[in-house]
Amino acid sequence: MNSQIAEITQRIIERSSKTRKAYLDKIDKARRAGPHRGVLSCGNLAHGFAACGTEEKSDLRSMTKANIAIISSYNDMLSAHQPYETYPTILKDAIREVGSVAQFAGGVPAMCDGVTQGNPGMDLSLMSRDIIAQATAVGLSHNMFDGALMLGICDKIVPGLLMGSLAFGHLPTVFIPAGPMPSGLPNKEKARVRQEFAQGKVGRDALLEAESQSYHSAGTCTFYGTANSNQLVVETMGLHLPGASFVNPGTPLREALTRAAAVQVTRLTDLGENYSPIGHIVDAKAIVNGIVALLATGGSTNHTMHLVAVARAAGIIINWDDFSDISNAVPLLTRIYPNGSADINHFVAAGGMALLFKQLLDAGLIHNDVKTICGDGLERYTKEPFLNDGELEWRDGPTKSHDKEVIATVDAPFKPDGGVCVLKGNLGRGVMKTSALRSPVCHIKAPAVVFEDQFELDASFKAGELDKDCIIVVRFQGPSAIGMPELHRLTPPLGVLQDRGFNVALVTDGRMSGASGKVPAAIHVTPEAYKGGLLAKVQSGDMIELNTTTGELTLLVDEETLAARAPAEANLAHHQIGMGREMFAGFRATLSGAEEGACSLFVGQEQAL
């Protein structure tokens, strides 16, 4: 095992010893011999199976067969989740064939950042993760179930499903993906059209046509943003079947994997001899494995919050220093847009997850002494799924890359580190994704241009006021201020400024998209401006220094001047009312800071544990 990864893992285990023990004690108390519905009264049970068919009622009365919960984020509006429409029927049928029962236990909300980007609904996006976790818990709360199947893919949905599942950590749980859409317009071409639109060189019709050619069918978007990062992390943590993450929807192999996942969860319940609850699978080593795989592939910075929250749901405490130190130990092995020109389908063709697992295992970068839904260890995940005369089988995966422009080797990586840098200084702490930057080192010292809102930047850009070396500050975007929306609409104009030869960067207490790319961006800055962070005192013209080599995030203004300055006042009313945002005031008031996962679910929990 790589000594740095082993050392980081051990410190996480030690840091989490009390909370992890309390979590394991909690889920152990929730475990019981025999079907969980056995504790229900006759009236309770009758309600629980009232809508079932005669055969299912008989099976559920018998107290000898497992009942599996299905939790789904299906809706027609998300291309990634639209394939889930038919999954419950498929899953129930597969489980019935092996002598168990499945019930659709509940749906969870699923919003799309791609639709809400730059619009009022985006202010609800991050907070929706905690609601998804709560909705998952509600679906499982009837105590009718012996295992669970989770159907979800995109940005906040999978972290929310994970957090809700871990609250019921005594239940075996399998995650089922639906796969990416086939490749459309190349992402590099899409980005070019976006920048031309930002400059006024093409109109809305041309932009819409390019976007429609890129996002063109059912399935996950093909760039390597948060959705596909979710799938890669969940598989690395052992909660998918091997090779299941990136098989296109609507294919025979996709359906075979879906049916196999349904059967697999029935093998893991406490009614058999291979009890494997999710709370035992997701331990500190599994979390570290997920972070390693994320960083080795240049995955989404959103996981510097999501994985923190997921880990806490399992009683494990991680922080940004863990991400930074793991990043220093892990080489960048893939180039997938926005870290390159390839999309997720190209990654699969170049060797995909099986090759990634093999390389990380061979280099001792991920722990092999872990549990998965397929048993002990990760060797099974170096195999690929195939159909042979209609039967699902796994064969040895590739041992070398089929395209070295997409998947490199540990010995000759694209970059020596995983491309996540933690910056800190008098402005606070922030995260920068360096894997997609033109240079592996970023050092910028430039005057600030301050905006209180992302929408103000457009007018300034169009007026030519940003045609200079500068560091854009967009503040009052944090969790407690407005719910921490993504600021991906800033990418095209900042990219144009960069292409014009100006040294530009972004500093914000908000988020960038999981597809954030070539513009240096210190994001998730904490403490946020709304909660007393120094960002609230920055004025346009102040010099700011960003340096990924030294880890600096510094406002170059003397302390006496700063002490005399009053912080800017946040005018947030237009972000807190309308589009349902007024209903989330309680959430905003209880969200933790970005480094604690920007989460409302664990307030007071650690003290209680």
N, C-alpha and C positions, 0 to 999 in steps of 0.2 A: 504494500500500500504506500502511495506517495506520502512522505513524512509530513509535508505541510497540511495536506488534506486530513491526515490522521490526527494531527495536533489540533486543528480547528474543530474537528468533530468532537474530540475529547473535551475541549473547553465548552462547547455547546451542551454536551451531556452533563458536565459538572454544573454549569450555570442553571440548567433546567432540572436539576435532580429533584427538588421539592415539588415543583409544579407537575413534572412528568409522573412522579409517584402518585400524586393526588389524582391525576387524570386516569391512570391505570386502575387505581382503587375504585374510582367512580364507575368505569365501564365494567369492572369485574362484578360490582354489586348489581349492575343491570343485566348481567348474564344469568340465564337459568337453564336448567336441563329440560329438554322437551320443547315443543312449540311455544312461543311467547304468548300466543292467544290462550294458552292453558290457564292463565291467571284471571281471565275475564269471566264475569258472571254470565249466566245464560242470556240475560237481556243484552249485555254488552256484545256478546258474540253474535247473537241473532241480528243486531244492527249491523255488525261488521260484514256479514255475508248475505244480507237480505236481498241484494240485487244479483247475486251469483246464480248460475244455473244449478240444476239439481245435482249433477255430478260433482261440481265444485263444492257445493254445500256439504255433500257427503264426505268429501275429502277433508274439508276444514273441520267438520265435526270429529273426524277420526282421531285427531291429535297425533297422527303418525307421519304426516306429510308437511313439507316446508311450504310456507307462503312467502312469496317474494314481492316486495314493493317495487313499483316502477315510478320514478320521479322524472318528469320530463319538462324541458324548456321549449317544447315545440311551439312555434308560431309560423305563420305564412310569410311574415315580413322579413325575417332573417333568412337569408339564403342558406346559411350554414345549418339552421335548425329546421328548415322546411322538410328535409327528408325524414325527420322524426315522426311525421304524421302517421306513417304506417307501422312504426316500430312496435307499439304496444301489442298489436295483433300478432306480429311475428314473434315477439318475446313470449307472450302467453302460450302460443302454439308450441314453441320449442320447450318450454318448461312443462307443459302438459304431457308432452311425449315422454319425458323422463319421470313422470309420476308425481310432480309437484304442482303447485298452484301459484299464479301471479295475479296481483290486483294493481290497477292503476291507482297509486296512492295520492298523487297530487301533481299539479303543474306549478311551475315557478315563473315569475316574470323574466323576460329576456329582451333587453333593449339593445339596439345596435349603435355603437359609437359612429359607425360610418354614415348612418342616417342623421344622427343628432349633432354631428360635428359642426361647431360654429353656430349652433342654435340653442334656444333656451333649454330644451330637453336634456342637453349634455350636462347641465348642472345637477341632474339626478343620477348620472351614470355611476359614479363610484359608490354612492350610497345604495344603489340597487343591489350591490354585492351582498350587503348585510341583510337586506330584505329577502334575497334569494336563499341565504343561509337559514333565515327564520322560517321561510315558506317550506324549505326542505324539512326542517324540524317539525313543523305542523303536520306535514304529510306522513311522517314516521311516528307521530305521537300516539297513534291509536293502539300501539302494542299488539298489532295483529301480525307482525312480520318477523321472519327469521333471517332475512337477507334483503339486499336492495340493489337495484340497478339504476344508475344515474345517467341521464341523457342530456348532455350539454357540451358545448364547444367554446363559445366566444368569451369575450373579454372578462366581464365580471361574473359570468354564469358559472364557469368551472370552479373558480375560487370559492364562490358562494356555495355551490353544491358540496365541495370538499369540506368547508367549515360546518355546514349542516350535517353532513354524514359523520364527521368526527364527533359531533355532539352525541351521536348514537354509535359511538365507536365500538360497541359490543356486537354490532351487526356486520357480517361479511358484506362487502359492497364492491361492485364492479362498475367501472365507468365505460360507457359505450360511445365512441365517436361516430360521426357520419361521413367524415372525409372531405377533402378539398374539391372544389370545382375544377374541371379541366382547365389547362392554361389558356389564357386569352391574350389580349394586348400585352406585350412585355411591360413590366413595371417601369423600366427606365424610360420607355416611350410615354407612358402615362405621366410620369413626373415631368417630362419635358413639356408636354401640353399644358400641364398645370402652371408651370412657370411662365409659359407664353401667355396664358390667360391673365396671370397676375400682372404682366407687363402691358396688357391691352393689345397684344399682337394677334390673338385669335378671340373669337366670340364665344358666347355660351353654347351655341350649337356644336361647335367643334369640341369644346370641353366635355359636354354631355355625351357626345358620340365616343370619345376616348374612354370616358369612365364606363360607359355601357359595354364597350368591347372588353374592358378589363373585368368588370363584375357582371358576368353574363349568364349565369345559370345557378341551379341549386348547388350548394356546397360551400365550404369555407373559402374566404378570400385567399388567394394563392401567395400573397406576400408573407414575409415572416414577421407578423405582428404578434399581438397578445394572444389571439385565438390559436394560431398554430404553435406558439410557445406553450400555451396551456396543454396541448395534446402531447408535445414532446416531454414536458415535465411530468405529466401524469403517467405516461408510459415508463419513463425512467424510474418513477417511484413504485412501479410494479402494480398499477391499478388498471391497466389495459391488458388485453391479450397481446402477445408479442406481434409487432408489426401491424397493429390495428389502426394506428393513428392516421395514416395518410393514404388510405385506399379510397378511391373516388366513389361517391354515392351512385346508387342505381346500377351497380355491377353485381354479378353473381358472387364474387369474392366478398364484397361488402356485406351482402345478406348472410353469407355463410359465417362470417366473423360475428355478426350480430347474434345469430342463433347460438353459436358456440359460447359467446359471453353469457347468454342466458342460462345455458346448461352449467357453465362453470360455477356460477354463484350458488347453485343448488348443492355443489360438492363441498362447499365451504361452511355450511351451516352447522349449528351445534347438534343437529340430529344425526350427523355422521361422525367420522373419526378424524376429519381433517379441518377442524374448526379454525378459521383464519379471519378474525374480525379486522375491520379497517384500522381500528385503533392500535392494533399490534403491528400492522404493516407499515403505517406511517409513524416512524420513529425518527430519531435524530439522524441516523445514517441515511434513511430514505430522503429526508429533507435535504441533506448535504448532496446526495446524488442528484436530486432535482436541480439544485443550484449549479452544480458542476456542469450538467448537460446544458442548462440554460446559457451559461457563460461560454462554454466551448462552441456554441453555435451562434453567439451574438444575439440572443433572444431579447424579449421585451423588458424595458426598464420598469414597466408596471409591476413586475414581479418583485421588485425591491420593496413593494408594499404588500402585494397579495400573498407572497410566500411567508412573509412575517406574520400576517394574520392567520394563514392556514396553520403554520407551526404552532402558534399560540392556542389554536383550537385543539391541538393535541398535547398541550402542556409543555411545549418546547419553545425556548426563548432564543431568537436569533436577531441580529442587528446588521446595520450596513457595514460595519467593520468586518463581519464574517463574509459578506459578499465581496468586499474589496480584497481581502486576503485570499479568498478562493480564486478570485479573478487573477491575482498575481501568480497563482500556482497552475492555472489551467490555460493551455494554448487555444487560440481561435482556430477551429478546424473546418468551419463552413463559411461559404459566401452565398448567402441567400438575401434577396432584396428586403430591407434597404442596405444590407451590408455587401451587396454584390448585385449582379444582374439576374441571377437564377431565381426561379420561384420554388415553391415547396415540391411541386411535381418533378422539377429537375433534381432536387435533392434526393428524392426517392430513386430516380433513375440512376443517380451517381453511386448509390449504395445504401442510402436511407438509414433508418434507425438501426438495422442489424449491423451495418458497418460502424456506425457511431458507437454502439454498445461495445463492439469488439475492440475498437481502438481505446476507448476509455478504460475497459477492463484490463487490456494488455498493459496499459501504462500505469495501472494501479491508481487511477484518478477517481474511480467510483468504488464504493463498498460492495463487495460480493456476498458478504455475510448478512444478507437481508432476507426478509420474507416478501413474497409477492402473491398475487392471486393464483399463480401457477406453481407455487411451492417455494422452496428455499433457493436462493441464488439467482443470478441474472444470466446464466449461460443460455437459457431458453430464448432470451431476447436477442441473441446473436443470430437467430434463425428467422426466416421469412415465410409468411403464409402463402400457400398456393392451393388451387383446386386441381385434383387429379381424378378424372371421371366423376366430377361432381362432389367428391369427398375432400374435406379440408385437411390439409397436412402442412407441416412445417419442415422446410429444408434449410441446410446450412446457408447462411447469408454470405455475401461477398467478403473477401479478405483484403481487397484493395479497391481504391476508388476507380469508378468508371469515367470520372471527369474530375481531374485534379484542379480545375478552376472552380469547382463547387465544393468538393470535400478534399481536404488536405490530409496530411499525416501528422502525428504527434512530433515526429522528428523534423518535419519541414512544414510547420504550420503557417497560416496566413499572417498571424501575429503571435508573439510569444505569450501574450496574456489574453484574458477573456473579455477585455474591453469594457469593464465597468470600473469607474474611478469614484471614490468618495472624496469630495472637496469639503474643506472646513476652514473657518476663519471667523472674523468678527461678524460676517453676514449670516453665520450659522453653518449648518451642515447640508450638503446637497449631493445629488448623484449626477454623474455625467456618463453617457454611453459613448465610448471612444472607438468602438469596433467599426463604426461606419464612417469615421472621420477620414479625411484625405491624408492627414498625417497622424501617426500614432501618438504624437505629443502635441498638446495644445497649451500655448502660453500667449495670452492676450492681455494687454494693459491698454485700456481705452476709456473714453468718457462715457458715462451712462446717459441713456435716453429713457426716461421713465414714463410708463403707461400704467394707468389704473385699471385698464380693461383691454382685452385682446383686440377688440373691435376698433379701438382708437388708432392702432398701428396702421391699418389700411390707408387712412387718409394721409397720415404722415409719409408713408411710403410713396403714395401716388404724387404727393407734392414735392418729392425729391429731397425731403428733409433728412433722410437716412442715408444718403449717398456719401458715406464717410466711414472711417473706422469707428466702431461704437459697440457698446454692450447694451443690448436692449433689456430693460428691467420691466417685467409685467408682474405686478404684485396684487395682493388681495384676491388671489386665486386659490388659496389653500382650503383644506377640508372644512374648517370652522367658518370660513368666510362665505364661500358659495358652493362648497361640496367638491372642489378640486376637479373642474372639467379639464379634459384634454385640450391642448392649444395647438392642435395640428394645423389649423388654418394659418399659423405663423410661418410654417415651413416654406411654402412657395416664395413669398416676398424676401425672406431672409436668405433663401437659396439664390435668388436673383442678385441680391447685394453681394453675396460671396462670389458669384460668377463675374461680377463687375470688378472684382479685385480688391474689395474692401475686407478688412478683418472685422468680422462681426461675430457676436455670440449672444446667447440668451441666458438671463438669470431670472428664475421665477419660482414662486411657491406653489405653482400649479403643476400639471402633468403635461408631458408631450405624449404623442401617440406611441404605441408599441412599434410603429413604423418610423419613428424618428431616425433621422439619417445624418447627412453630412455637416449640418450646422452645429457647432459646439453649443451645448445647452446644459447649464447647471440647473437641474430641476428638483422638485420636491423639497425646496429649501425650507428647513425647519430650524428655529421656530418661524411659523408663518407670520406675515406682516400683521394680520388681524389679531394675533395673539401676542403682540409685543416684539416681534422680530425686527432686527435692524433694517430690514428691507423697507419698513415704513418711514425711515428717515432719509433714504437715498434721494438725492435731487439730481435732475438732469445737469450734466457737466461734471459731476463727481467722477473721479477716476476709480475704476474697479480693476482688480487683477485676478485672472483665472490662470492657474498653472497646474496641469495634471501631473507634472513631475514632482512638484513639492506638495501637491494637494491643497494649494491655496485657494480660498474664496474670500477675498479681502476688499473691503471698502477703504480706499486710501484717503481717509479724512481723519484729522486728528481728533482725539477723544474730547478735548475741550469744546471744539466746534460741534461735535455730535451731541454732547451733553446739553448744549444751549438750544438745539433744534427741537421743535415739537414734531412728533410723528404726524404723517399725513392722515387725514380722516378718510375712512372708507365710506363711499357712497354706494351701498349695496342693495338698495331697495328694489332696483330693476332686476336684480338677480335672485331675489328671494320671494317674489310674488309672481304668480302666473305660471302656466304650464304645470300646475300641481306643486310648485316649489314651496309654497307656503305650508304644505303638509309635512315638510321635512325639517322644519325648524328644530324640532327635538333631536333629530339625528345630528344636524350640524353642531348643536350645542354639546353633544357627547362624544363626537369623533375624536379619537386620539391623534397625535401627530403622525406625520408621514412615516417616520422611522419606526413607529409602533404599529404600523399597518393601516393608519387612517381608518380605524375600526371603532364601532360603537358597541360591540357585543361583549367585550371583556372588561368593561368598566367595573371595577371592584371584584372581578373574578379571582385575580391572583391573591388578593387579601383574603377572600373567602376560602380559597384552597389552602 
